[in-house]
């Protein structure tokens, strides 16, 4: 038996209230009327108000046990109207799913045998306040009304028929509606099972202890969405929520989970008002574009809000810019993206794992106006689905609209696709049925039908049975609840694709059951691109760059290059390489600095080697010539002993070039120390001995005819070797304090560009030690120059005084040029090469000057003019001194006469 409240039968609850009102007015004692009126107003007025508004919008199915149902049959009304247009999928499909489930249960001999489930189904009109009014219908039987003072005219108590008792409620759909209803139902301990409410707030078992749901909460959904975002490599996204429990709590859960997980930042967190003003969505898009890098938008919003967001993005010419990750309110629905498919391309959406129930499809597609009179909204659905108009008595049909014939058929004459939550509606009804079945078996064992113990079902006891159910649902998956009444999280991941598919639509690209399985290779984005778009605040730093974080935004940073000799120690820090290393080209590590030395084939070595080879050849030629012509007058006049010593020094000066260019080692370094100053010391000791001998001879001749001491060859050699020994002693003392060894100097060639850095293999001789090594030779050279100046008055034909003088003058010039070049290149990157070349060239030049000035003329005479290499008349020491003295006086007299301006003409005495 079906009673449609649009045509209420006798003795409905409204008629009962009317009977009470009539009896109280006409038959009861007048003295009790004020009390009765107060009682009716306080206790029944809420119920009367609720039923006056709910009966035109409710379905009642009689049964042994009655279940309540809450469905958004109509959309929210506007401009003060409670209800708007009919909702075919979310309203009618889900409502019919409950009716279908009840039919299946009542016809099942194994489940609740001999017990019929009835229903009272209400329309929430997608509005929480309206749903609250409607839900009072479910608690009216539990309101205790005191009728002890009510008497009929005959003195008996009136018979008042009690309304049917609702033992449990299926619904509601929206989370805000479920929250509002749950607050009332828990007061009367009526269990509630939702098929679509996913707000995390409803998991609070202290506040919503009688609430359960067959869909997972948004906390699971939010976790799945966080996992999706991370799998896509995004770390900077915006969130968009419809105002209300569903949207706000969903976004809050997403933000909380992302904060706990780390590595994900929220650029903008925007809210869509319940009643958006004109231009509100344009402002939202403008706000989102304030952070254009955050292309990913996490959206927990209602269908209408989603549609308007896409429209606003189109108006702003942002097609393809935003990449949406939608919650289950978007799911795989076509209505939110209707006519906005290009804006939705690439959108990733999530939906609790579901299956299409074939039995429901067969059931629903066979519904017609004739066989579905129990659904009072089916006629309205029929008109909307087939776009026609039913005839009603007294109502004229718009001639522009087609008249419904009643012969139309769902799916044949209209588009039909099973709504996504149908499975969950069926599972919710079956959960209640299984709980009642288990309860009946425990309370009424062996009884057929409802026994006395179940006549008044205790809500808390029924709740415990609900939380204990575990059965395979309509899709074959397990239906069960945890301690908070939540179902396990099982989601399908969809992406809306327009290209490379047979037809545009949603495609399953993954699943989430406590962990994500996403087929990234099956994803497509705008224009069919397979490349995942970026949604990051800052792009990854390149190798060798560290992240400098933006304060307060952990996903945003600036990239700073590790410059100089720094390398990237980790993501956020640069560190200096050790002194003997330099960074790799990508600056991610350090590598050994190349070690170099002066190579034989280097341009810096070729010139010194060329000069040294020529000098050695020339020196050896002179030595060989002198040895061959050892007893000739020129060789004897040159002072054979000191000449051989001097030529040995010159040879060593040339030889040091090879030691300075050779690869440093302990032996090479030892010989460098020994010979660097020794060659010059030998050369200038011999020259100093010569000049000193000449100077002493002529100074002594001015005073006496007695020759000075120590002018013999043996004495001269002794003096020379004494001076040489000073150098040798100093070198060997140096050996004792600091044995020779090699070092690698990494500081000398360490320019700003580390690619040019080199370690220089060299001996442990600093610039200072080098100068100290040469300082004694320089002293000898300066002293020799002084004696050369003092001996400048010696006749040109006398010995070597003047050539030695010219040699020393030239040598001083060479070494004066050497000093600024050597020390002026201390900061050059080519310091080692320049200084080595400068030193060796300077030494070779000084040796060449000595060789050229002192011995090349003699060599020339000996080889090319041997006739001049003859013995001349031997003069005594006295004659030599007198001749030199006279020559000196004549030179001085000539100078004085020139200064006085007088010129004497001597007579020619040859006549």
Phi, psi and omega in degrees: 000130180240131178244120177261122187287355173290336172233076190295136177282174177296153175066030169285175183297325178297319179293326178297314179298321178297320178298316180299315180300317181293314179299318181295328183282321190254329192248336186274163181296140181295332181291337181266355184298314180299321179295317180296317180298319179294318179299312181298321182290316183286314188271326189251343184300322176297320180292317179300316181298317181296315184287329177296333181262337187267327185299323176293352182231044180215155175242137178236125174246122181289151178185171178292324178231132185253132174251143175270156178218136179234121183222143177279071183297326179240155175283170178292137179279169181234161175056046176085354179273131185294313187241146180251220184287160181287147178253108188292310185279300185291339180261290187292315181302314183291320179298315179294332177295323177291317178298319178298315181297319179297319178299317181295319181292316183293337179264000181270116182287344182270334184253119183051060179296140179064017176233129180255130176269127175256181183205149167235110186249130185241157177259125180271348182054028175058028182227128186293320181293321178293320179297326179297317177299316182295322184293344177297339175301324184287339185253001185297327181287344183262354179282121181281117181249125181278111180247017183294332182269359182269127180227143175275180184295334179269005177090357180269157177288142179290150176267113182247120181285127180283142176291161180295147182264129177268118184272339180199158184237135173261114181136182002262196183270295180289146182296320180296324178291315180298320179297315181297316182290321182298327179296329178277314185297326180293333178294331181252011176054049176254115179296150183225133177235118181266149179253356185211346184283124187237008183299132179300333181302329182287354176278355179287103185288346177279325182266328184234059187288341180259011181259134174224166179206147180266002175251149179289151179289164181293344176297321174292317180297318179296320177298318178297320181291323175298317179296322179296313181301317181290323179296331178278356179080018179271146174223009183214102185227163173252159177238148181221124185228141169286138179299133183134174185298317184299303185293312185292316181291326177297314179293319178301318179296318179299314181296317181297313181295319180295325178293319179291322181287327181079162177079010181221129183239149179259117180283309179224141175233100189250156183233137177265121182297156177301317180242082184296139177277162177302135180084359182297319183286331174295322178295322180297315179297320179297320177296318180297327182282355174292338175236075188296338179290337179276076182283334178283129180236117177273120188237118171248091186214162178283164184304313182297321179294320179299315182298318182286330175297316179296320179297318180294324178295323177295317180298329180272007178058046181244031178300125178087354181284307183276141175243110188272142169241104189262150178279188184290346175291336173272305176051231180245032183277147178267337185296321181292338185248012181300126182067010178231028187300322181292331177288328183272356183302130181088355180296133177258125182235164184229145182209135176308138185304129186217171176218150176282127183271109184297322179300323178291321178302315179296320179295310189288322182289348177262001178288141178215175180296332182281317186262008182227045180289343181292336178270103186292345180260003184293325179296320178295319175299318182300314180298318182288322184289320182259000177055052178223182183228131176277147177277139177228145180301129176082002182242126180277142180271137175298122183298340180282344182261148180286145179273133178288136180262342184086352180266356179296154179226137179295140180080330177274314184253003178208160180285136179222132172214128185301131180293146190295334184264006180302316179304318185286329175297314180298318180295325179294316179295317179294327177298316178296320182294318179294322178296316178295323179297313179295323179293320180295321180294328180279321184270329183234061182296126178080354182277142176266119182088190184279125178269177184298325182293336179257007180298321173240097184291125177281124187298317182294324178293318178298323179300318180297324178290325178297315183292345183261355184292151177201102183214165176278123184282190185295335180263004180088358178265156183291138175249118179203168183231148173270188185295340178264003180083014181266146174276157178295152182278115175222117185231149167258140178255126181246157168223135178276118184238141182245339184243163179057024176230158181297325177209143180301144178165184181278138179233133179289124182240002180175178178221160174223117171223088184071340172210157188268137170234102186241127178269084185297327182292344179267359182278146177227147182239197185304129180075014180081010181295142176265352182280124181292125179293155181274144170217073185228149178288315180226139180283154182303141177290149177285168179301136180087006178243138178257157179271127171252106190291146173278129185300127176086352180232092188294347181262000182245138181204165171250145180264127178241132182287136171285104187264176178060231182258027177270152172231162182280102181288319175206193186297332188242355187227144171249141179229155180284139173290154174304159188299333182263016181226165177222157182291153173291165181305324178269002174060032177262350180201178177249152178226155181299140176286131180301142180256129182236167173210170179287117183273154181298328183269003180290143176303330179291340182260337187296313182296310177302320180295320179298314179296319182294318180296315177300317181296318180296318179297316180295317181296315179296323179297316180293317180299314179298317179298315181295321180294320181292319181254043187295330184259008178284158183301318184295318181292320179291322181293331180284352183079085189302315186298307181291330179295318179295323177296314182296318179293329175296318177298317179297319178299318179294326178297316177294323183293330182297337177302318181292323178291325180289333181265337182296155180297127183298137175205176184297317181292313180299316181295323178296314179292329176298310180301317185290313190268342184300313179265341185292317181300312179293322180298315179297314183299308187280339172294317179294317179295319179295320178298317179298308183296323179294320178298312180299313182299316182292324180298310185283331175290322178292324180295333178290336185256325187205160177271359179280128180292150179288165181284163173056047176247003178284159180303321180295317179297319180298318178295320180298314179299317181297314182291330175297315179294322179294324182296330177301315178297316182295318179299316179299320181293318182288328172297320177298318176302320183291319181283326183216094180301147181293138176202169180261156174224160173248113182269110180266349183273331186296318182243071181230072183286172179302326178274110184295342178293338180265359182291140177217147169267135184255120176279119181207170177283160185281055179243112177282173178299322181293315180294329177295315179294320178298322179296326182267349188298320180296319178295324179294321177299315178300319181295316180294318180297317178299321179296320179298314179294326178296322178294318180293333182265017185290344181275359180292142180302152184297331183275358184265114172046226190234021186300309183291316176301322178295321178300309178299323179299315183288323177299313182294320180298318178298320179297317179300313184285334173293326176286329181295319187300307180295326179293315183295311184274340179285347180257018183297332182262001182284148176290343179257025187306309185300318182290316182295315183293319179297315180295316180299315181296312183293320179294318179298317180293319179296321179294316180297320177294320180294323178297314179297315181296317183289318183287320189267325191240337180295320176299318180295317179300320180296315181294317183296320185274315190257340179226066181295339179297336179275349181271062183235161182284128175264170181298131184277129179251152178286164178300324182294317181295321180297318182291319180296316181298318180293322181292316179297319179297322181292320181292317179299321179295319180293320180295320180297320180295319181294318180297320179297323180291328180276353178079013181258141179226118180263140177255113181282141177290151180279112185272005182273347182285000000 
